[in-house]
Amino acid sequence: PDNTAPQVYHEGVRDKFGSAARGDMRLTHMRDDHIARGIEPPRAYSVVDIANLPLDVQLETVDFLLNEFKRFASPRLPRTLREMLVQDMQGASVGTQTLFSSIVEPYDPQQILTGGIALRGSLTATFRNTIESGAQRNADRHGVGQVGDEHEFFRSDAFE
């Protein structure tokens, strides 16, 4: 992923998946991290070069994700700890539900956390995180191991 494009990648030395807004910057940080840890240089492979997806794939994927985000969006922001805990036990985490709500709800000056899709990077970062989660799930099914924490931004069978 040694280019300026957003990437979902797999790093082979530490068996980690990740996503980056700029592949070249993430690779630089990985190299520095590996030097600091005294381990061999990273072997990073692009799993999805997001900037080079065909336009029709981008449009179909974003349309699909926005429709799916609506399904998992918070019905409303929790007002108490109890409401937060109940929402958290129902599907995606409260943070993810709130993020999805913000992205799919049009801006309303009377409502907090609406119109998030207009914020620079909010949809693209969410897109990258979702694709990263899917890449990990797919790798697991094909026997590609991963150590450490899995990125569980959205761990659901909804995207299968």
Secondary structure, DSSP 8 states (H G I E B T S, - for coil): --SSS-EEEEETTTTEEEEESSHHHHHHHHHHHHHHHT-----EEEEEEGGGS-HHHHHHHHHHHHHHHHHHS-SS---SHHHHHHHHTSSS-HHHHHHHHHHHS---TTSSS--GGGSTTHHHHHHHHHHHHHHHHHHHHTT----S----TT--GGG-
